[in-house]
Amino acid sequence: MKALIQRVKSASVTVEGNSVGAIDHGLLALVGVEKGDSEVDADKLLHKLLHYRVFSDEAGKMNHNLQQAQGGLLLVSQFTLVADTRKGLRPSFSSAAPPDEGERLFNYLVSQARAAWTHIAEGKFGADMQVALVNDGPVTFLLES
């Protein structure tokens, strides 16, 4: 599994004009599920999402994690994140998990996140989503399980 995370001042997801998920300060995580990923990968990724130190401490150093910063976590499924872009001018999605498996593992990640942290929001799997964010920094990292 992969997650492109962005430290945000705010982020939200809209589907068909309706807000389906929003956070104030925290992390927006665009999540891609690859073939062969499992619950173990989701658990590893969640651990990183909750504990990766990308928030500033009193000295301005990135020493605090999401929980220490009391931030929200907005999880958004994005299969294009696992595209193979090494050849040609059109992405290949052959490494992406099949939709039903991707949805199952994404939902597992969301349920585990909700069990571990109170400030969780999510997009809608497979939907045409509009994601709005105010990147804080900017601070962006690619995490892999």
N, C-alpha and C positions, 0 to 999 in steps of 0.2 A: 504494500500500500504506500501511496505517496500523499503528502499534503503540502500544498503551497500555503504557507501561513503569512499573514500580514498583521502587524500590530496596528490596531485601529483606534480612532477616537469614537467612531460609531460605524455600524454596518447594518444593512438590512437586505432582505430578499423579498421580491414581489413576484407573484404569479397571477396572470390575468387581472392585473390591477389591484390585487389584494395582498397585503403584507402577510407573509407566512412565517417570518422570523426576523428578529432584530436584537441587537445588543448596543450598549453604550461602549465604553472603553473595553478593550480586550483583544481577542484574536479572531480573525476571519480565517477559516481553514477550508480551502478548496481541496476535496478529497478524491483521489483516483484509486480504483480497485483494479489490480492486475490478475491475470490468470494465475492460479496457484496460491493466491492469498488465502489466509485462513483467519480464524478468530485469534490465533496467536499473534499474527501480524497486526490485527486491529488493536489488540491489547497493548502491544509495543508502541504503536503509533499514539494511542491515547495517553500512555505514560509520558511520551515526549511532549504531546500537546499541553498537558497539564503542568509539566515540570521544566520545560525549556525556558531558560532564563533570558528573556528579551525585554523585560521591563526595568526601568531605571530605579536604582536605589537612591538613597539620600545624597550620594556623591556623584550621581549622574551616570553611573556605570550600569551596564545590563547585568544585574545580579538577581533580579526578582523574577519569579515565575508567575503564571496566570493566577494561581491561587493566592500567592502573596500580594499580588496587585489587586485582588478582588475583582478581576475582570470577567467578562462574558466570553463564551466560546460559541461562534456561529459556524456550524458545520454545513457545507454545501457540496453535494456530489458533483463531480466534474470528470467524466470519463476521458475528455480530451487531454487531461493532464498526463495520461499514460501513453499518449500517441508516440509512435516512432517517427521521428522527423529527420533521421540521418540521411535518407536518400530522397532524391527528387524534390518536387515542389508541392506535393500533396501528402498530408499525414496518413499514416497507416494505423489502424486501431486494432491490429491483430493481437497485441499484447494485453488489451483490456479484457477484463472478466466479462462473461456473458451477462446481459442485463439482469436476469433473475438472481444470479450469484452476486453481482455487484450490489444490487438492492438489498439482498439478505445481509451481506457484510457491512454495508453502510448503516442499515438499521441496527445491526448489532453494535457498531461503534457508537451510534447515538444513544442506545439504551445503556451501554456501559458508561458513557460520559454522564448521562443523567444520574446514574447511581453514584458516581464519584464526585460530582460537582453540581451546585445548584443553578449556576448561571449558564444554561445551555439553550441554544436556539438552533433551528435547522431550516434548510431549504426543503424543496419537494423533489424527491428522486425522479429523474426522467422528465421533469417539466421544463418548459421554456421559461427560465428564470431571469429576472433582472436583478442584478446585485449592485448595490450602491455602498460606497465606503468612503471614509475619510482616513487615509493612511497616515499613521502617526510616525513620522521620522523622515522619510519613509523607512520602514523596517520590514524586510521580506526575506523569508528563508524557505528552502525546499527540504522537507523532512521525509525520510524513508524508513520503513519498518525493517 
